[in-house]
Amino acid sequence: MSWSELQLGKAIHVKHGFAFKGEFFAPVGNLMVVTPGNFLEPGGFRVRAGKERFYTSDFPESYLLAKDDLIVAMTEQGEGLLGSAARIPEGDKYLHNQRIGLVAVTDAARLDKGFLYWLLNSKPVRTQIRGSSTGTKVRHTAPERIYKVRVTIPDDVCEQAKIAETLDRYNELIETNHRRLEFLEESARLLYREWFVNLRFPGFEQVKRFEGMPEGWSRERLDSALLLQRGFDLPNAVRTPGSIPIYASAGINGYHCEAKVKGPGVVTGRSGTLGLVHYVAEDFWPLNTALWVKEFRRVTPLFAYFMLSEMNLAQYNSGASVPSLDRKVVHPVEILIPPGKVIDQFDEYVGPLFQQIEYLREANLRAVEARDALLPQLMSGAIQV
């Protein structure tokens, strides 16, 4: 198989997005404005549930994106995002915003679109895009700079397509596993709501109620059920590669060689991103931007995970410029605590579901590692398909 050099501008076109007016943004709607926050750092589209920005006014129809449209982040909203490429997951739903480039292949005899997606997310291309970017605090690129990127690719577009299909199969496996684990967690969440929100737990018909509360249940402060604690500092400079997940306010922030807390545990945001709650099956390190459950006094980790998730912790924000959650504000909040035997019964139902969830997460981690190891070898020709 022969390979040759190509300057991207000879085979692609990058279209700027539309400047949608801020006064027409809304928290709900039908058409969602794509932002740099919709990109994953290694590449791929990120659905930001609860953080969508919808548009409620007129706009040029040409800025309504179609399924599988290829887009690229031209502003680095988060570290490492500049040049990240993604494919639109659904048509007639997403709007092409400014700072986002819509990439089209102009020479299909020289470049396969599926291959281009992986090419843009390869390290050599991302390095060139970053190297030619402007700005200090926030980096920017432009179509003209992307056009100057030079790559070495197979001359045969059919070979390019085969490489893309091989890598796509990994993504399909990862997405299938992700949908399965989302279904399992949603099943557990619906069970929690049925038992502890609607109060239709097993045998509820035979339990007397007093002032709307089942006999044996009690309304008490949150800190009578569990105790929240601020996380621990861990600067990037002192992190050592390992398998221990580091949790920040929005979720996993990296990995380290040492754990601060034994799993299973529960983590939520203290500063920055509020309201997200994470169940952690293994030992972990909670950062100082997070709160973690130091003591499970009258509830189990699984029950605490769903209970805190249902509390909408973001409503207790006490920060001005930076959203902040003070445990001293949350601890006095009154909650409904069921008897221990009901909590244990709930764990018996959802425990096996979470075992399957952890298995699927581990399978996805292995698939991501295999895909990421294969990507540079396929894109360089070291391995042929």
Summary of the structure (lengths in Angstrom):
residues: 385
radius of gyration: 24.1
end to end distance: 10.4
largest distance: 79.2
contacts: 1159
relative contact order: 0.12
helix: 37%
strand: 25%
